[in-house]
Amino acid sequence: MTAAEMLAVFGAGIGAGAINAVVGSGTLITFPVLLATGLPPVTATVSNALGLIPGSISGAIGYRKELSGQSRRILKFCAGALVGGLTGATLLLALPATAFERIVPVLVGLALVLVVLQPWISRKLRHRRELNGESMRPDGGLLLFTGLTLASVYGGYFAAAQGIIYMSLMGMLLDDSMQRLNAIKNVLVAVVNAVAAVFFLFAAAFDWTAVVLLAVGSAVGGQIGAAAGRRLGPAVLRGIIVAVGTVAIVQLLLR
């Protein structure tokens, strides 16, 4: 890797760490850069997963205030994220490289629609519960747990726009602020990245130079993104999610 390529990977790590803390989809920044340095797709994916772990942890730490009082449901969601992330990492090595190419844009597009409609859907669900005398479960019930676990399978496989899928599911099924949901998202992404990375350490090839550069860059970016993201209002945060997700779909379709 040349000095210019190393600088590009480091810069991509900063950008990915920042955008992951706020929205997710940082892989859409780092993955093309890694491919441009000459790494094979699977090696680039594995190196990316390893390198973005510090950024995920950094972003979660930056949102520690919003995590207060959520430990019970976070532990439940993390159990599903652990299983899902490991499953996705296994699929990455077992399936053809093109296995998810067609379905990924559809998943991201559906997640964006849910993010846009989330306020309306939440009002409708709240009204129905009130009519039926039901109360919303603080952990979203089995439906949310299943959805987050399946999203974690996807995250362990590729991870692009994984955070957007998390946010769309939680936004519909949890009655909480966008910032508190974003804090949960950062923890889940960190768990998926970590479990996938541990698996890759023993089962796949990766590039240590890329991993170190991404790790340092993403850790710095995670703090930057958390500091900026925590100041955003719910409408602005939702708008950023939609904008980033739209770019993600275009990039995935053009690959």
DRENDREN-157612 format. One record per residue: x, y, z of N, C-alpha, C in turn; residue in three letters. Coordinates in steps of 0.02 Angstrom, whole numbers, padded with zeros to 5 digits, always signed. Layout:
N
XYZXYZXYZALA
...
//
This chain:
255
+00042-00059+00000+00000+00000+00000+00044+00062+00000MET
+00033+00108-00048+00073+00169-00052+00053+00218+00003THR
+00094+00270+00012+00079+00321+00063+00013+00355+00048ALA
-00001+00369-00015-00064+00401-00034-00124+00356-00019ALA
-00116+00291-00032-00170+00244-00018-00181+00238+00057GLU
-00127+00238+00096-00133+00235+00169-00170+00296+00195MET
-00154+00354+00168-00188+00415+00189-00262+00413+00171LEU
-00278+00385+00112-00348+00380+00091-00387+00332+00136ALA
-00356+00276+00155-00389+00228+00199-00401+00259+00268VAL
-00350+00294+00293-00357+00327+00358-00413+00379+00357PHE
-00415+00420+00304-00468+00470+00298-00536+00438+00292GLY
-00540+00383+00255-00604+00347+00248-00626+00320+00316ALA
-00578+00298+00356-00594+00274+00423-00625+00328+00466GLY
-00597+00389+00463-00625+00445+00501-00696+00459+00478ILE
-00705+00463+00412-00772+00476+00386-00823+00422+00404GLY
-00801+00359+00400-00846+00304+00416-00864+00304+00490ALA
-00814+00316+00533-00828+00318+00605-00878+00372+00623GLY
-00871+00430+00590-00916+00486+00605-00987+00472+00581ALA
-00993+00447+00519-01059+00436+00491-01093+00376+00524ILE
-01054+00326+00546-01083+00269+00580-01114+00290+00648ASN
-01081+00336+00682-01107+00359+00747-01173+00395+00739ALA
-01181+00431+00683-01242+00471+00673-01296+00430+00638VAL
-01278+00394+00586-01328+00360+00545-01312+00286+00535VAL
-01252+00271+00514-01233+00205+00490-01213+00212+00417GLY
-01193+00159+00385-01174+00158+00315-01102+00181+00303SER
-01061+00183+00354-00992+00202+00345-00954+00155+00299GLY
-00978+00093+00294-00946+00044+00249-00948+00068+00177THR
-00998+00108+00159-01003+00133+00091-00948+00183+00075LEU
-00914+00208+00127-00856+00251+00117-00792+00209+00114ILE
-00785+00164+00162-00722+00127+00168-00715+00071+00116THR
-00769+00036+00101-00764-00022+00057-00736-00005-00013PHE
-00763+00047-00046-00735+00065-00112-00661+00085-00108PRO
-00642+00119-00054-00572+00140-00046-00527+00078-00039VAL
-00549+00030+00000-00509-00032+00008-00503-00069-00058LEU
-00557-00072-00096-00554-00104-00161-00505-00067-00207LEU
-00504-00001-00202-00460+00039-00245-00387+00027-00229ALA
-00372+00004-00168-00302-00010-00151-00280-00078-00179THR
-00327-00116-00208-00309-00180-00237-00329-00240-00197GLY
-00364-00230-00141-00384-00287-00100-00442-00324-00133LEU
-00443-00391-00131-00500-00429-00156-00563-00413-00115PRO
-00623-00421-00144-00685-00402-00109-00693-00433-00040PRO
-00682-00498-00034-00692-00531+00031-00640-00507+00082VAL
-00577-00501+00060-00525-00475+00104-00540-00404+00126THR
-00566-00363+00079-00585-00295+00096-00642-00293+00146ALA
-00691-00337+00138-00748-00341+00184-00726-00360+00254THR
-00682-00411+00257-00657-00434+00322-00614-00380+00355VAL
-00569-00350+00317-00526-00297+00345-00568-00238+00368SER
-00621-00223+00331-00665-00168+00349-00701-00183+00415ASN
-00726-00244+00422-00761-00263+00484-00714-00258+00545ALA
-00653-00281+00537-00605-00277+00592-00587-00204+00607LEU
-00575-00165+00555-00551-00097+00565-00603-00050+00594GLY
-00667-00063+00583-00719-00018+00607-00743-00032+00678LEU
-00717-00084+00709-00737-00100+00778-00723-00042+00825ILE
-00662-00014+00826-00650+00043+00872-00697+00102+00860PRO
-00714+00114+00797-00760+00168+00781-00829+00155+00810GLY
-00853+00093+00805-00918+00075+00833-00919+00084+00908SER
-00866+00062+00940-00861+00069+01013-00856+00142+01032ILE
-00817+00180+00995-00809+00251+01008-00875+00288+01002SER
-00914+00272+00950-00979+00303+00941-01027+00286+00998GLY
-01026+00223+01020-01069+00202+01075-01051+00239+01139ALA
-00986+00247+01152-00964+00284+01211-00986+00356+01207ILE
-00983+00385+01147-01005+00454+01138-01078+00464+01153GLY
-01118+00411+01148-01190+00414+01163-01207+00384+01231TYR
-01158+00381+01276-01170+00347+01340-01225+00379+01381ARG
-01235+00444+01376-01289+00477+01413-01357+00452+01390LYS
-01365+00443+01324-01428+00419+01297-01440+00345+01312GLU
-01388+00309+01330-01395+00238+01346-01422+00227+01417LEU
-01421+00279+01457-01442+00272+01527-01514+00246+01532SER
-01525+00196+01574-01591+00168+01585-01613+00118+01533GLY
-01570+00100+01486-01590+00054+01432-01555-00013+01436GLN
-01520-00026+01491-01478-00086+01495-01517-00151+01484SER
-01578-00155+01509-01615-00218+01504-01630-00237+01432ARG
-01658-00189+01394-01674-00206+01325-01612-00210+01282ARG
-01560-00172+01298-01498-00176+01260-01467-00246+01266ILE
-01467-00273+01326-01440-00341+01336-01479-00392+01295LEU
-01544-00385+01292-01585-00430+01252-01569-00423+01178LYS
-01566-00361+01154-01552-00350+01083-01481-00374+01066PHE
-01434-00365+01112-01365-00385+01098-01358-00461+01091CYS
-01400-00498+01127-01399-00571+01120-01418-00590+01048ALA
-01469-00558+01021-01488-00571+00952-01436-00547+00903GLY
-01404-00489+00918-01352-00462+00874-01292-00508+00872ALA
-01276-00539+00928-01219-00584+00931-01231-00645+00886LEU
-01290-00675+00893-01306-00734+00852-01311-00715+00778VAL
-01344-00659+00765-01352-00637+00696-01286-00619+00663GLY
-01243-00583+00700-01178-00563+00672-01135-00623+00655GLY
-01135-00673+00699-01096-00733+00687-01123-00771+00626LEU
-01189-00774+00621-01220-00808+00563-01203-00772+00498THR
-01206-00706+00499-01190-00668+00439-01118-00676+00418GLY
-01072-00676+00468-01001-00685+00453-00988-00754+00422ALA
-01023-00804+00447-01016-00871+00419-01041-00873+00347THR
-01097-00840+00334-01125-00839+00266-01078-00804+00217LEU
-01043-00752+00241-00997-00716+00197-00945-00763+00168LEU
-00920-00809+00209-00869-00855+00185-00897-00916+00149LEU
-00962-00930+00161-00992-00990+00132-01028-00978+00067ALA
-01055-00917+00057-01095-00903-00002-01054-00867-00055LEU
-01077-00868-00118-01043-00829-00170-01043-00755-00154PRO
-00993-00719-00179-00986-00648-00163-01046-00607-00187ALA
-01083-00632-00236-01140-00594-00264-01207-00613-00232THR
-01206-00653-00179-01268-00681-00152-01317-00629-00130ALA
-01294-00573-00100-01339-00523-00073-01347-00462-00118PHE
-01315-00462-00177-01312-00401-00217-01381-00376-00237GLU
-01427-00422-00252-01493-00400-00275-01538-00379-00218ARG
-01532-00413-00161-01579-00399-00106-01558-00340-00064ILE
-01493-00323-00062-01470-00269-00019-01504-00202-00035VAL
-01506-00179-00099-01541-00116-00113-01614-00117-00092PRO
-01646-00175-00099-01717-00181-00079-01724-00173-00004VAL
-01679-00204+00034-01682-00198+00107-01671-00126+00129LEU
-01622-00093+00100-01608-00024+00118-01666+00021+00098VAL
-01694+00010+00039-01751+00050+00017-01811+00042+00062GLY
-01826-00019+00082-01881-00032+00128-01869+00003+00195LEU
-01807-00001+00219-01790+00031+00282-01801+00107+00278ALA
-01783+00137+00221-01792+00209+00213-01866+00228+00213LEU
-01907+00188+00180-01979+00202+00180-02006+00200+00251VAL
-01983+00151+00290-02006+00145+00359-01982+00204+00401LEU
-01921+00228+00389-01896+00286+00425-01938+00348+00410VAL
-01954+00358+00347-01995+00415+00327-02065+00412+00357VAL
-02094+00352+00356-02163+00343+00381-02167+00330+00455LEU
-02109+00327+00489-02107+00307+00559-02153+00348+00605GLN
-02154+00416+00599-02200+00453+00643-02273+00434+00632PRO
-02293+00428+00569-02362+00410+00553-02378+00339+00577TRP
-02333+00291+00564-02344+00223+00586-02348+00219+00662ILE
-02305+00256+00696-02304+00255+00770-02370+00282+00798SER
-02396+00335+00767-02460+00363+00790-02517+00313+00780ARG
-02517+00280+00722-02569+00231+00708-02566+00172+00758LYS
-02505+00148+00771-02497+00092+00818-02517+00113+00888LEU
-02499+00174+00908-02516+00199+00974-02592+00205+00982ARG
-02625+00231+00929-02697+00238+00931-02732+00171+00936HIS
-02707+00121+00899-02737+00054+00902-02729+00023+00971ARG
-02670+00033+01001-02659+00006+01068-02705+00038+01119ARG
-02716+00104+01111-02760+00139+01157-02832+00114+01151GLU
-02855+00101+01090-02922+00075+01079-02930+00006+01109LEU
-02877-00034+01105-02880-00103+01131-02859-00109+01204ASN
-02841-00052+01234-02819-00053+01304-02752-00087+01314GLY
-02710-00087+01262-02645-00120+01267-02590-00069+01282GLU
-02536-00092+01311-02478-00049+01324-02419-00073+01282SER
-02378-00025+01261-02320-00043+01221-02266-00075+01264MET
-02239-00131+01241-02185-00163+01277-02122-00122+01270ARG
-02085-00111+01324-02025-00069+01321-01970-00098+01278PRO
-01974-00164+01263-01922-00195+01222-01947-00212+01152ASP
-02008-00191+01136-02035-00202+01069-02061-00272+01055GLY
-02054-00317+01104-02081-00385+01096-02041-00428+01048GLY
-02070-00486+01032-02037-00536+00990-02025-00509+00919LEU
-02071-00469+00894-02066-00444+00826-02002-00402+00817LEU
-01989-00357+00863-01929-00315+00858-01866-00357+00868LEU
-01867-00402+00916-01808-00444+00928-01790-00484+00866PHE
-01841-00513+00834-01829-00552+00773-01802-00509+00717THR
-01833-00450+00709-01811-00405+00656-01739-00382+00665GLY
-01721-00365+00727-01652-00342+00741-01602-00399+00732LEU
-01622-00459+00749-01578-00517+00741-01565-00530+00667THR
-01617-00527+00626-01609-00537+00554-01567-00481+00523LEU
-01577-00419+00547-01536-00363+00523-01463-00374+00542ALA
-01451-00407+00598-01383-00421+00620-01350-00474+00576SER
-01391-00521+00550-01365-00570+00502-01338-00532+00441VAL
-01377-00486+00416-01356-00445+00360-01293-00404+00378TYR
-01291-00377+00439-01234-00338+00462-01170-00378+00465GLY
-01175-00440+00487-01117-00483+00489-01092-00502+00421GLY
-01137-00499+00371-01120-00517+00302-01087-00458+00266TYR
-01119-00399+00270-01093-00342+00231-01092-00277+00271PHE
-01145-00260+00307-01149-00204+00354-01168-00137+00323ALA
-01167-00129+00257-01185-00065+00227-01258-00049+00242ALA
-01270+00009+00274-01337+00032+00292-01370-00011+00345ALA
-01330-00050+00380-01357-00091+00435-01391-00047+00488GLN
-01359+00009+00505-01387+00054+00555-01454+00082+00535GLY
-01464+00095+00471-01528+00121+00447-01583+00070+00457ILE
-01568+00007+00445-01618-00045+00455-01636-00051+00530ILE
-01585-00048+00573-01597-00048+00645-01644+00010+00665TYR
-01629+00069+00641-01667+00128+00661-01739+00124+00636MET
-01750+00098+00576-01818+00093+00550-01860+00045+00593SER
-01830-00011+00612-01867-00060+00652-01882-00033+00722LEU
-01832-00005+00754-01842+00021+00822-01889+00081+00822MET
-01884+00123+00770-01927+00182+00767-02001+00164+00764GLY
-02017+00108+00733-02086+00086+00728-02112+00054+00793MET
-02069+00016+00826-02093-00028+00879-02072-00007+00949LEU
-02035+00048+00955-02017+00074+01021-02040+00147+01027LEU
-02071+00164+01082-02093+00232+01094-02039+00270+01131ASP
-01990+00294+01093-01932+00327+01124-01904+00378+01074ASP
-01859+00421+01098-01831+00473+01056-01782+00443+01005SER
-01773+00479+00950-01726+00457+00898-01655+00452+00924MET
-01636+00497+00969-01568+00497+00995-01556+00435+01039GLN
-01604+00416+01080-01596+00357+01122-01595+00293+01079ARG
-01634+00292+01026-01633+00236+00980-01566+00233+00943LEU
-01540+00291+00926-01475+00294+00892-01420+00267+00937ASN
-01426+00280+01002-01377+00253+01050-01379+00177+01050ALA
-01439+00148+01050-01445+00075+01047-01415+00048+00982ILE
-01430+00083+00928-01403+00063+00862-01327+00058+00864LYS
-01294+00107+00895-01221+00106+00898-01195+00046+00937ASN
-01229+00027+00990-01208-00031+01029-01216-00095+00988VAL
-01273-00101+00954-01286-00162+00914-01235-00169+00857LEU
-01219-00113+00824-01170-00116+00770-01102-00137+00798VAL
-01084-00111+00857-01021-00130+00889-01019-00205+00903ALA
-01074-00232+00928-01077-00303+00944-01070-00346+00881VAL
-01107-00328+00829-01104-00366+00766-01034-00362+00736VAL
-01005-00303+00734-00937-00296+00706-00887-00337+00746ASN
-00894-00336+00812-00846-00371+00855-00850-00446+00846ALA
-00911-00474+00848-00918-00547+00843-00898-00571+00773VAL
-00914-00532+00722-00894-00550+00654-00818-00547+00648ALA
-00788-00496+00679-00715-00488+00675-00678-00545+00710ALA
-00702-00566+00767-00671-00622+00803-00673-00685+00760VAL
-00730-00696+00727-00737-00753+00682-00687-00747+00624PHE
-00683-00688+00594-00639-00678+00537-00565-00687+00556PHE
-00547-00669+00617-00477-00676+00638-00451-00747+00630LEU
-00496-00794+00639-00477-00865+00637-00496-00899+00571PHE
-00538-00867+00530-00565-00902+00472-00555-00868+00405ALA
-00528-00808+00404-00525-00772+00340-00461-00731+00335ALA
-00444-00713+00274-00384-00672+00261-00403-00598+00268ALA
-00356-00558+00294-00367-00486+00300-00300-00450+00294PHE
-00303-00384+00286-00243-00344+00277-00231-00302+00340ASP
-00177-00317+00376-00164-00283+00440-00154-00208+00432TRP
-00123-00187+00378-00113-00114+00368-00180-00078+00363THR
-00224-00106+00323-00291-00076+00316-00328-00077+00382ALA
-00323-00132+00419-00359-00138+00482-00336-00085+00532VAL
-00270-00076+00539-00243-00027+00587-00263+00044+00567VAL
-00257+00060+00503-00274+00128+00480-00348+00142+00491LEU
-00391+00094+00475-00463+00103+00486-00479+00107+00560LEU
-00445+00068+00601-00459+00067+00672-00445+00135+00704ALA
-00387+00163+00689-00369+00228+00717-00415+00283+00690VAL
-00426+00282+00625-00469+00333+00595-00540+00329+00619GLY
-00568+00269+00623-00638+00262+00643-00649+00280+00716SER
-00598+00267+00759-00604+00286+00830-00609+00362+00837ALA
-00568+00398+00798-00572+00471+00798-00639+00494+00770VAL
-00658+00465+00714-00721+00484+00683-00782+00470+00725GLY
-00780+00415+00764-00836+00398+00808-00850+00452+00859GLY
-00797+00482+00887-00806+00536+00935-00833+00599+00901GLN
-00808+00613+00842-00831+00671+00805-00905+00664+00787ILE
-00923+00605+00762-00992+00593+00743-01040+00595+00802GLY
-01020+00566+00858-01063+00565+00917-01074+00636+00943ALA
-01021+00676+00944-01026+00745+00968-01074+00786+00925ALA
-01070+00775+00859-01114+00812+00813-01185+00784+00813ALA
-01190+00718+00812-01256+00686+00807-01301+00698+00866GLY
-01273+00704+00925-01314+00713+00985-01348+00781+00987ARG
-01326+00827+00944-01355+00894+00942-01412+00900+00891ARG
-01422+00847+00853-01472+00850+00800-01542+00836+00826LEU
-01591+00874+00800-01661+00861+00817-01685+00799+00780GLY
-01742+00770+00802-01767+00708+00771-01782+00715+00697PRO
-01810+00772+00676-01826+00781+00605-01762+00785+00563ALA
-01712+00821+00589-01649+00827+00553-01614+00759+00549VAL
-01614+00722+00606-01582+00656+00607-01616+00610+00557LEU
-01683+00613+00555-01720+00570+00508-01703+00590+00436ARG
-01697+00655+00424-01680+00679+00357-01611+00655+00335GLY
-01562+00656+00382-01494+00634+00366-01495+00559+00351ILE
-01533+00521+00390-01538+00449+00378-01565+00435+00307ILE
-01617+00472+00288-01646+00462+00221-01596+00482+00167VAL
-01562+00537+00177-01514+00561+00127-01457+00511+00118ALA
-01428+00488+00173-01373+00441+00170-01397+00374+00140VAL
-01456+00353+00160-01483+00291+00134-01496+00294+00059GLY
-01518+00351+00035-01530+00359-00037-01464+00353-00076THR
-01412+00386-00050-01346+00381-00080-01322+00308-00079VAL
-01337+00274-00024-01316+00204-00018-01349+00161-00071ALA
-01414+00172-00083-01449+00132-00133-01420+00144-00202ILE
-01407+00207-00219-01379+00225-00284-01311+00191-00293VAL
-01270+00195-00241-01203+00166-00246-01207+00090-00253GLN
-01253+00059-00216-01259-00014-00220-01284-00037-00288LEU
-01329+00002-00317-01356-00016-00383-01305-00006-00439LEU
-01259+00040-00429-01209+00054-00480-01148+00010-00476LEU
-01143-00029-00421-01083-00072-00414-01082-00127-00465ARG
//
